[in-house]
């Protein structure tokens, strides 16, 4: 029953990418030569560049990180900004939060700490061989792991475990209920990982991109603990909806599946005892999480204005905490005799550097939109079309972000939508920007929407029509949960 991405979908992707190479320059020239008397010369040039970049991001005609690097280069070439200003955002503190978090996540993957956690949950006595409990536990593991490492890496790690669970169910060919259950297992893996990425600032690059724009353009600093206090209730609500929905539409009615629990226990036993690398990674990661959470604890107990809270935030911001944990990995030995350590430079450089280039370009473009007053002009023109305050703006921002994330990558969606929301916002700026950031991760309908979707689609257990049908339900539910949740909490 296995199927791969169809030729029609592959053809669509080729046309989309190739068309961008033609459309992007044409859009650039159209804006460049358009009469826009209310814009200054730098703002006019920036408008042309922004149009070029948006088309390239939507069509992915160039790799996203190449487009990100193109932004500061073109800003200098077009005379919009000098080299120092154009490249300054690439040294933003959030860049180093990215690096520290990526190195920690890489160590978790290398030493198998994520896999050990997965099997520990799936073999718990409360799970047993019950299909519904296995689906819940499997999805919950995907969700929790993706809070700390990338959604794509989480799905790639959990994907073989899901296939092993499915293989135990296909002892009887042609069982339609088991085919539906296989679809449910695959979808809760991909969708659960995407939802889990919302829970922490480091769960997905989209979050850090949104947080960076909010801090730079509104002056509102969002600590790690504050983001989690807003996102975690939304994540829990979305995951519970996802589980009950998939269990109702794809679940098995049998009490348990013979041999499934034993198979999972065998896989767990193969992992053996906790290795030195796992212990060291757990220590470094634990220290980092404590450093991330402490500011929130101080703020709750002592208040935001207390000298201890202010001093801690000044001396140990999230970026420094992430680097402390990452650097520890290079000092904690795994084999003193051989001189081997938990992390090596060779392994560390394997992190996703492309995201840093994309983020740097995105935040550079967003900053210059405000500095050239292009944002002010754009806001005035759109103020009569899109609500500029309250729940209306939050809902509009979420809808735009969801639709955009279905057509292009989540990080591209955040780079395009969050600055636009901040431009339009008045009193609801932070709320709407957070909503747009979260909604940018809700691309559930198509295999091309996110890599997590593409991974499970490749299994052949998720026909396109089922992914679209279940995906649109979760898109709508996620939109409602985000808008209502943030409206109640902020």
C-alpha positions in Angstrom: 0.0 0.0 0.0 3.0 2.3 0.1 3.0 5.3 -2.2 5.5 8.2 -2.7 4.9 11.8 -3.6 3.0 11.8 -6.9 4.4 13.0 -10.2 1.8 15.8 -10.2 3.0 17.1 -6.8 6.6 16.8 -7.8 5.8 18.7 -11.0 4.0 21.4 -9.0 7.1 21.9 -6.8 9.3 22.2 -9.8 7.0 24.8 -11.5 6.7 26.7 -8.2 10.5 27.0 -7.7 11.3 27.8 -11.4 8.6 30.4 -11.6 10.1 32.2 -8.7 13.3 32.9 -10.7 11.2 34.7 -13.3 8.5 36.3 -11.1 10.9 37.7 -8.4 13.0 39.9 -10.7 9.8 41.1 -12.5 8.2 42.1 -9.2 11.4 43.8 -8.2 11.5 45.9 -11.4 7.8 46.6 -11.2 8.1 48.1 -7.7 11.4 49.8 -8.5 9.9 51.7 -11.4 6.5 52.3 -9.9 5.7 55.9 -9.0 5.6 56.0 -5.2 6.0 59.7 -4.3 5.1 59.2 -0.6 8.2 57.0 -0.1 11.8 58.3 0.4 14.4 57.0 -2.0 15.8 54.4 0.5 12.2 53.3 1.4 11.4 52.9 -2.3 14.5 50.7 -2.9 13.7 48.7 0.2 10.1 48.1 -1.0 11.5 46.7 -4.2 13.9 44.5 -2.3 11.3 43.3 0.1 9.0 42.3 -2.8 11.8 40.3 -4.4 12.6 38.5 -1.1 8.9 37.7 -0.4 8.5 36.1 -3.8 11.7 34.1 -3.4 10.6 32.9 0.1 7.1 31.9 -1.2 8.4 30.1 -4.2 11.7 28.8 -2.6 13.3 29.5 -6.0 16.6 29.8 -4.1 17.5 28.0 -0.8 15.9 30.0 2.0 19.3 30.7 3.6 20.7 32.0 0.3 17.8 34.5 0.1 18.5 35.4 3.7 22.2 36.2 2.9 21.0 38.1 -0.2 19.2 40.7 2.0 22.2 42.5 3.6 24.1 42.3 0.3 21.3 44.0 -1.6 20.8 46.6 1.1 24.4 47.7 0.6 24.3 47.5 -3.2 21.1 49.5 -3.4 22.4 52.1 -0.9 19.7 51.5 1.7 22.2 50.8 4.5 26.0 50.6 5.1 27.8 47.3 5.6 28.0 47.7 9.4 24.2 48.3 9.8 23.2 45.7 7.2 25.2 42.9 8.8 24.8 43.9 12.4 21.7 41.6 13.1 23.9 38.6 12.3 25.5 39.2 15.6 22.2 39.6 17.5 22.2 37.8 20.9 19.4 35.5 19.6 21.8 34.2 17.0 23.9 32.8 19.9 20.8 31.4 21.6 20.3 29.5 18.3 23.8 28.2 18.3 23.8 27.1 21.9 20.4 25.4 21.6 21.4 23.7 18.3 24.6 22.3 19.9 22.7 20.9 22.9 20.1 19.4 20.6 22.8 17.8 18.4 24.3 16.2 21.5 20.9 14.8 22.6 20.6 13.2 19.1 24.2 11.9 18.9 24.1 10.2 22.3 20.6 8.8 21.9 19.0 10.6 24.9 15.9 11.3 22.9 15.4 7.7 21.8 15.9 6.4 25.4 13.2 8.8 26.6 10.8 7.6 23.9 11.1 4.0 24.8 10.9 4.7 28.5 7.5 6.3 27.9 6.2 3.8 25.4 7.1 0.8 27.7 5.5 2.3 30.8 3.1 0.0 32.6 0.2 2.5 32.1 0.7 2.2 28.3 0.9 -1.5 27.9 -0.4 -2.9 24.5 -3.5 -0.7 24.3 -3.7 1.0 20.9 -5.2 4.2 22.2 -2.7 4.6 25.0 0.1 3.8 22.6 -1.1 6.5 20.2 -1.3 9.0 23.1 2.1 8.1 24.5 3.8 8.1 21.1 2.3 11.5 20.2 3.2 12.8 23.7 6.8 11.8 23.2 7.0 13.5 19.8 5.6 16.6 21.5 7.9 16.7 24.5 11.1 15.9 22.5 10.3 18.6 19.9 10.1 21.2 22.7 13.9 21.0 22.8 15.1 19.7 19.5 13.9 20.6 16.0 10.5 19.3 14.8 12.1 17.7 11.8 14.8 15.9 13.8 12.1 14.7 16.3 9.9 13.3 13.5 12.9 11.6 11.8 13.9 10.0 15.1 10.4 8.8 16.0 9.4 7.8 12.5 11.1 4.3 12.6 9.5 3.6 16.0 6.1 4.4 14.5 6.8 2.1 11.5 7.7 -0.7 14.0 4.4 -0.2 15.8 2.5 -0.3 12.5 4.3 -3.4 11.3 3.0 -5.3 14.4 -0.6 -4.4 13.3 -0.4 -5.7 9.8 -0.6 -9.4 10.7 -4.0 -9.4 8.9 -3.8 -7.8 5.4 -6.8 -5.7 4.3 -8.0 -4.7 7.7 -9.3 -1.2 7.1 -9.3 -0.2 10.8 -5.6 -1.0 11.0 -4.9 1.0 7.9 -6.7 4.0 9.5 -4.7 3.4 12.7 -1.4 3.5 10.7 -2.5 6.9 9.3 -3.2 8.1 12.9 0.2 7.0 14.2 2.0 8.7 11.3 0.0 11.9 11.7 0.3 12.2 15.4 4.0 11.9 15.0 4.3 14.8 12.5 1.5 17.0 13.9 2.6 16.3 17.5 6.2 17.4 16.7 4.9 20.6 15.1 2.7 21.4 18.0 5.4 20.6 20.6 7.8 23.0 18.9 5.5 25.9 20.0 6.1 25.2 23.7 9.5 26.7 24.2 11.5 29.5 22.4 14.0 27.0 21.2 11.5 24.4 20.1 11.5 25.8 16.5 13.4 28.6 14.8 10.0 30.2 14.0 9.6 31.1 17.7 12.9 32.8 18.0 12.3 34.7 14.8 9.0 36.0 16.2 10.5 36.8 19.6 13.4 38.7 18.0 11.1 40.9 15.9 8.9 41.6 19.0 11.8 42.6 21.1 13.5 44.7 18.4 10.5 46.6 17.2 8.3 46.9 20.3 11.0 46.9 23.0 9.2 44.1 24.9 11.6 41.4 26.1 10.0 38.0 26.4 11.9 35.7 28.8 12.0 32.0 28.3 9.6 31.3 31.2 7.1 33.9 30.0 6.9 32.3 26.5 6.4 28.9 28.1 3.7 30.2 30.4 1.7 31.4 27.3 2.5 28.6 24.9 2.3 25.5 27.1 -1.5 25.8 27.8 -2.1 26.3 24.0 0.2 23.3 23.2 -1.6 21.1 25.7 -5.0 22.1 24.4 -4.0 21.5 20.8 -2.4 18.1 21.5 -5.4 16.9 23.4 -7.7 17.9 20.5 -5.3 16.2 18.1 -5.3 12.9 20.1 -9.1 12.7 20.7 -9.7 13.6 17.1 -7.3 11.1 15.6 -8.3 8.4 18.2 -12.0 8.9 17.2 -11.3 8.9 13.4 -8.3 6.5 13.2 -8.3 4.6 16.5 -8.5 0.8 17.0 -11.2 -0.5 19.2 -9.3 -3.6 20.5 -8.1 -3.6 24.0 -4.5 -4.5 23.2 -2.3 -5.8 20.5 -0.4 -9.0 21.2 3.4 -8.7 21.0 3.5 -4.9 20.7 4.5 -4.3 24.3 7.1 -7.0 24.2 8.6 -5.6 21.0 8.9 -2.1 22.5 10.6 -3.6 25.6 13.1 -5.4 23.5 14.1 -2.2 21.7 14.5 -0.5 25.1 16.7 -3.2 26.4 19.0 -2.9 23.3 19.9 0.6 24.4 21.7 -0.8 27.5 22.7 1.3 30.5 23.0 5.1 30.4 26.2 6.0 28.7 28.7 8.7 29.8 27.7 10.9 26.8 24.0 10.6 27.8 24.8 11.5 31.4 26.9 14.5 30.4 24.3 15.7 27.9 21.6 15.4 30.5 23.7 17.4 33.0 24.5 20.2 30.5 20.9 20.3 29.2 19.5 20.4 32.8 21.8 23.3 33.8 20.7 25.2 30.7 17.0 24.7 31.3 17.4 25.8 35.0 19.2 28.9 33.9 16.4 29.6 31.3 13.6 29.2 33.9 15.2 31.0 36.9 14.3 34.5 35.6 10.6 33.6 35.6 10.9 32.1 39.1 12.5 35.3 40.4 10.0 37.5 38.6 7.1 35.5 40.2 8.5 35.4 43.7 10.5 38.7 43.9 8.9 40.8 41.2 10.2 42.2 37.8 11.8 45.3 39.4 13.7 43.5 42.2 17.5 43.9 42.0 18.0 40.1 41.9 15.7 39.7 38.9 17.1 42.6 37.0 20.7 41.6 37.8 20.1 38.0 36.7 18.5 39.1 33.4 21.4 41.4 32.7 24.2 38.9 33.5 22.6 35.6 32.4 20.2 36.2 29.5 18.9 33.2 27.5 21.7 33.4 24.9 24.4 33.2 27.5 22.7 30.4 29.3 22.5 28.4 26.1 26.2 28.9 25.4 27.1 27.8 28.9 25.3 24.5 28.4 26.9 24.1 24.9 30.4 24.9 26.1 30.1 22.4 29.0 29.7 19.6 26.4 33.2 20.3 25.2 34.6 19.9 28.7 32.7 16.9 30.0 34.7 13.7 29.1 33.2 10.5 27.8 36.6 8.7 27.8 39.4 10.2 29.8 42.0 7.7 28.5 41.3 8.4 24.9 40.7 12.1 25.5 37.2 12.0 24.1 34.5 14.5 25.1 30.7 14.7 24.9 30.9 17.1 21.9 33.6 17.6 19.4 34.0 20.5 16.9 33.5 18.1 14.0 30.0 17.2 15.3 29.1 20.7 16.5 29.6 22.2 13.0 26.9 19.9 11.7 24.1 22.1 13.2 21.8 23.9 10.9 23.8 27.0 10.0 21.3 27.8 7.2 18.7 28.8 9.7 21.1 31.4 11.1 21.6 32.9 7.7 17.8 33.0 7.1 17.1 34.6 10.5 19.9 37.2 10.1 18.5 38.2 6.7 14.9 38.3 7.9 15.6 40.4 11.0 17.8 42.8 8.9 14.9 43.3 6.5 12.4 43.8 9.3 14.6 46.3 11.0 15.2 48.4 7.9 11.5 48.4 7.1 11.0 50.4 10.3 14.1 52.6 10.0 13.3 53.8 6.5 9.7 54.5 7.6 8.4 52.0 5.0 6.5 50.3 7.8 4.7 53.5 8.7 3.5 54.1 5.1 2.5 50.4 4.7 0.6 50.5 7.9 -1.4 53.6 6.9 -2.4 52.0 3.6 -3.5 48.7 5.2 -5.1 50.1 8.3 -8.5 50.3 6.5 -8.3 46.7 5.2 -7.0 44.8 8.2 -8.1 45.4 11.9 -5.3 47.3 13.7 -6.2 46.3 17.3 -7.7 43.7 19.6 -8.9 40.2 18.8 -9.6 41.3 15.2 -5.9 41.8 14.5 -4.9 38.7 16.4 -7.3 36.6 14.3 -6.4 38.2 11.0 -2.6 37.7 11.8 -3.2 34.1 12.6 -5.2 33.4 9.5 -2.6 35.0 7.2 0.2 33.1 9.0 -1.6 29.7 8.7 -2.4 30.2 5.0 1.2 31.3 4.3 2.7 28.4 6.2 0.8 26.0 4.0 2.4 27.5 0.9 6.0 28.1 2.2 8.2 27.2 5.1 7.3 28.1 8.7 10.4 30.3 9.1 9.6 32.2 5.9 6.0 32.7 7.1 7.2 34.2 10.4 9.7 36.4 8.6 7.0 37.9 6.4 4.0 38.0 8.7 5.3 39.1 12.1 6.9 42.4 11.0 3.7 43.2 9.1 1.6 42.6 12.2 3.8 44.8 14.3 3.4 47.5 11.6 -0.4 47.3 11.8 -0.6 46.9 15.6 -1.5 49.5 18.1 -2.2 48.3 21.6 -2.4 44.6 20.6 1.0 44.5 19.0 2.6 41.9 21.2 -0.4 39.7 21.4 -1.0 39.6 17.6 2.7 39.1 16.9 2.8 36.1 19.2 -0.3 34.7 17.6 1.3 35.1 14.1 4.5 33.5 15.3 2.6 30.5 16.7 0.3 30.2 13.7 3.3 30.1 11.4 3.9 26.6 12.7 0.4 25.3 11.7 1.1 23.9 8.2 -0.7 20.6 8.5 -2.5 20.1 5.2 0.1 19.3 2.6 3.3 17.2 2.4 5.1 20.3 1.1 4.0 22.4 4.1 6.7 21.2 6.5 9.5 18.6 6.5 7.6 16.7 9.3 4.6 16.2 7.0 6.9 15.1 4.1 8.6 12.5 6.3 5.4 10.7 7.4 3.9 11.1 3.9 6.8 9.1 2.5 5.7 6.1 4.6 2.8 5.4 2.3 0.4 5.1 5.2 -0.9 8.7 4.8 -2.7 9.2 1.5 -2.8 12.8 0.4 -6.6 13.1 0.8 -6.3 12.0 4.4 -3.5 14.4 5.2 -5.5 17.2 3.8 -8.8 16.2 5.5 -7.2 15.8 8.9 -4.8 18.7 8.4 -7.5 21.3 7.7 -9.4 20.2 10.8 -6.2 20.8 12.9 -5.4 24.1 11.2 -8.9 25.4 12.1 -8.7 24.0 15.7 -5.2 25.4 16.1 -6.2 28.8 14.9 -9.2 29.0 17.3 -7.1 27.7 20.3 -4.3 30.3 19.6 -6.7 33.2 19.2 -8.9 32.4 22.1 -6.0 31.3 24.4 -3.9 34.4 23.8 -7.0 36.6 24.1 -7.7 35.1 27.5 -4.1 35.2 28.8 -3.0 38.6 27.5 
